[in-house]
Amino acid sequence: MLDKINSSEDVKKLDIIQKRELADEIRQYILKIVSENGGHLASNLGVVELTIALHSVFNMPEDKIVWDVGHQTYTHKIITGRREELKTLRQLDGIAGFPKTKESKTDCFNTGHSSTSISAALGMARARDIKGADNSVLAVIGDGALTGGMALEALNDAGWSKTNLTVILNDNEMSISKNIGGISMLLSKLRTKRTYTKSNVSIKKIINKVPVVGKYIVKIIQRIKRSIKQLIIPKMFFEDIGFRYLGPVDGHNIEELERMLKISKQLEGPVLIHVLTKKGKGYKIAEENPDKFHATGPFDIETGKAKKEKSKDYSKVFGDKLIKLAKKNKNIVAITASMKDGTGLRDFANEFPNRFFDIGIAEQHALGLAAGMAKEGVIPVVPIYSSFYQRAYDQVIHDIAIQNLPVVMCVDRAGIVGADGETHQGTLDMSFFRLVPNLVIMAPKDFKELEDMLEFAVGLGKPVVIRYPRGGEDRIKFEKHEKIELGQAEVIKDGKDISIIAIGKTVARAMNVAEELKEKNIDAEVINARFLKELDKKTIKKSINKTKYVITIEDGTIINGLATAIKELIVDEKLQDVYIQTYAYPDEFIKHGTVQELEEIYKLDEKSIINKINFEYLKNRVEEKENE
């Protein structure tokens, strides 16, 4: 079946038996590709039938489907002519793991973070109305994403709007980890009631035709029906805010899904279809371990075991150290935005259940909550991925920094993360955090320094940002670890010809470059900046005055990071005759690929750095010094 599917039109031609066969084949195809390339498995296996039903009922690209987060669109990509391209999933210059408008017109909106789909879809629906068009607009959103404030804001607006819009609630009781909170409790109650609350459109039309009293009868029936629903299903949240609620419906029954989708097309105003699916559907190992197979590297299909064993990483080091600190200090608490496992907090949650708070996908709330705790003498530690910290920027400024509250903000996945691409690369955090007064910004060169920085941060009494990368340490081992002191850099290697200033994971790169230069008779001084803010101007100024040749290396954007800080120092201190070269990511969004591939493309690898060094200038400088 799969070889015959190149568009939505091909799906529409199939009967229900053939569509079920197609679903089975798609599952096997996705499983094979993800086992080889890595990717988001459980979420994609869970929406195969839903996606087939959507393409059977609606006409893309005229009809618009906005996929929340977008990591569940592999079936959609297969159906829309990208079956063969899926073999290049998440590879450099290959197909993306998320919707990309540049890939296909059927990808109507780029997504990558949660809780955005309803807002975007409502915007498209209102634009449609302004233009006088009549196409359908849908948002497919997971139950976990409903905990995001933006989704609730959009539901509030959409319910009031009376705009024709369909929201499909893909309810699998999971986001990345098990869902928690009031929204999850509400959906649990709805799940237990296999009562359909849809209006019977045909009956309504017939009664409306009854002379004089028809419309009044319909209104009476609707009032009675609503009263019954309020008795049967408590807290009908969605209908109370203006949506027509349909469901719950079995998300793996294509026939039922199609029927419900067709009903939604006939209804006026905003509609919400509650679809029940199972993450990892069809692959027993993923069904039993949906969190493990939310996002995975290459694995063996038979056993489910990773082809490459996971080694110790920064998230694990962070989590272990936080437990040690929490045992000594009862005021330390940990907050996660539904990322307990990803940020290394699983063991902390088990050790200190009363001091661990998983607040769902709600980064803004996480930082506001932390601010309230800090104001009352608690020390909140909040690990969030770099690209997700963007979502809580106002809280960092307004709730934490202005009040100078001692919240420890740990920025996991800082720098390039690789295969997830533009929406997940953590290249902007140093730039936007550096703008905020009162923040202390640090980045460790290795595991030991992360532990030292975390211990320093919980005792500082100020708002602190600690950023660290995905994965493990560089192969270089640092023997020297000076005590962390506020605004104090670390001179790792003395030198007289060139100053290499780096921060975080790039300090190891700086040391490797220095070793290469040594073979070329160039004596490089290596400085681990450690603090982006407060920058150690004294140590760095002394080095620059000595060498007059500066190289900066960082794994963030070129704008407003380490390079900018050093240039400002040179100008502010009126340092003369300084030659400077900066290595960072350019002012653009970075595509997907492996970290190594991207570093080579953007010239941040050791070979590229060495090749760009002005050896002629260095030679002249050495000669000048000797003559002096």
C-alpha angles and dihedrals in degrees: 000000000000096000090059095055116092102137145011089267090063090054092050090059093060125094121228094266091052091048090055090051089049091052091054092049093047090052092053091046093051091046091053095048097045091047088058102036104024122233143132106324113161096049092049095049088052098059103043096109092040091054093047090051092049092052090046094055104031133054115232135230091019090053112055127224118186111197113210110231086351098222089118097063102098092106090047090053092048092051093047097061101276099105095119093039089058087074086072092052113160092350123130108284088358130114117304125243090231135050112287122186090207090061099054142352087233088067093076098176135021114240136172107143126065132257097028103101101083092052093049093044092049089051090052091047092052090047088052091053092049090053093046095241124143106209122133122254122199138180119204109202133170123233090243091058091057088075087067112100093226091060092052091047089052093047089052092052095041094049091054095042100070085214118151103254134140121213115194110203106206099202114192097143089243140091106168092311128021110299120248139182140057096309089054090051091051092051091047089059091048092049092057092058112073088192119130112216098189121131117244099241096194094051090047091054092050095049091046088061093060105110119255099340101047097094092044091052090052091052092049091049091049092051092049091046092050092050090051091049091052088055095044100039114033120219100012089201098172096050091044091060095046109275127124102234118215122183156313092244130177105259092206096054105090094189093053092044092053091048092052093046091051090051090051090056091059096050124091121230130011117341130191120201114198108212122186114211138164121234112233092017112184097017107082096201091055092044089057094042106032094154092054091049097042087098120000143170121231112309143176109265094210096054104017089229120142115256088222117043114234113248129205111294141185093264091056092047090050093050095047093048092048090056091053091049093046091054089059098039119043092192093069115103133172127223126193133183096221092301103105095138098036093054097043099252101122094100092043090054090052093045097044109022092163092052097046122087124189104186099177127242095334112114093169091055091045092060094040089051090049091051092053091049093047091050088059096050102269121127108227119197112198119188112190130159114264096244090049094052086071087072093062100043095119091053091050089055104033104033104029114021100040090053091040091229121179100246117149107217111195113197108206122190091027115172124012116353097179126211100038089065134192100000094050106035108116099215101120105057099088089049098051097037092051089063092062119091119229095025122126110209122199138167125191125227092213145351095284092052091050089056091048092047093050092051090048093048098053089054099043100082093219136094107276134189118202114184124193135167135251115266132009142323126291116262091255116095119214115215095186124071114167119200113273111250124173111273094356120136124201124235101213097176129018118224142157109208107054138010117222110191117188140162134209119342092356092070088079088052090052091053092050091050090049091053091051091050091050088065087056091052093253115135108213126193113215121206124189100208091197090176122060086178121051089028116205096239095170096057095040094046091052091053095047092049088052099049105021087205118094133186120184122195126188138152096230139074119304090237119090097343131104095311091054092047092053093046090051090051091052091051097041093047091043093232109183133221095006120162111205135186122184129202118196139113116290126250094275141085111274119233126225125277136108117306091246093051092049093047089053093047092051093041098244096125121104095253093053093047093051093045091056096051113115099234092174091058091047091050091052091048091052091050091049091052092049091050090050 
